[in-house]
């Protein structure tokens, strides 16, 4: 089980995320909760979690402060920031601290579970493909991680690892809870967010860089995953940095 720390100064949100989310469905457990960023940092020091889910606006220390602390001291910990729309541009500045994902409040249960599922797969990759992961899925995850910017599909991944596409599709969904093409798109969108926020790339250039040949389709997938268009994301990141 992966350990999650949840930090939010809104007691109803904290209770909802910690007690009423089916974390076991993504092989996770809530190891600790914090009412502000300062408490979260102290808990991280005492018992390093695998994933931190933190609100952006909290007393004493913000979610950005938590992300900065994790980035500088525990870089293997994954961070998800919860943010209201009004603070979304500010939240994007945390990309420099390696924040893995953003979720807009009110939080969508399914989107948050998808984000956590993606991060646990990344953790497995970074840990050297732990024994509990199906060997076939290990190969697929590694191939996707190394080739997300190419013309990937279920068929190309299956061909690369020498397996029947239908068998790969069933096994991948059973092991990760996610359709393989959705997983590929999630990886691509996370990389695109980094490029849009931290480089001078235009939207169509970022789309091509992460494997989308059609900028219009890229915009649809980007908005589906983030709740905002890539242009608005880019404009907000530019405004934050200026």
NORLIN-V612929 format. One record per run of one state. SS is the DSSP state (~ for helix, > for strand, _ for the rest). FROM is the first residue (numbers start at 0). LEN is the number of residues. Records with the same first field share a line. If there is no record, write none. Layout:
BEGIN
SS->FROM-LEN, FROM-LEN
END
This chain:
BEGIN
_->0-1, 7-3, 19-3, 26-1, 34-2, 46-4, 55-7, 73-4, 83-1, 97-3, 104-4, 126-8, 147-6, 160-4, 176-3, 198-4, 209-5, 226-3, 241-1
>->1-6, 27-7, 50-5, 77-6, 100-4
~->10-9, 22-4, 36-10, 62-11, 84-13, 108-18, 134-13, 153-7, 164-12, 179-19, 202-7, 214-12, 229-12
END
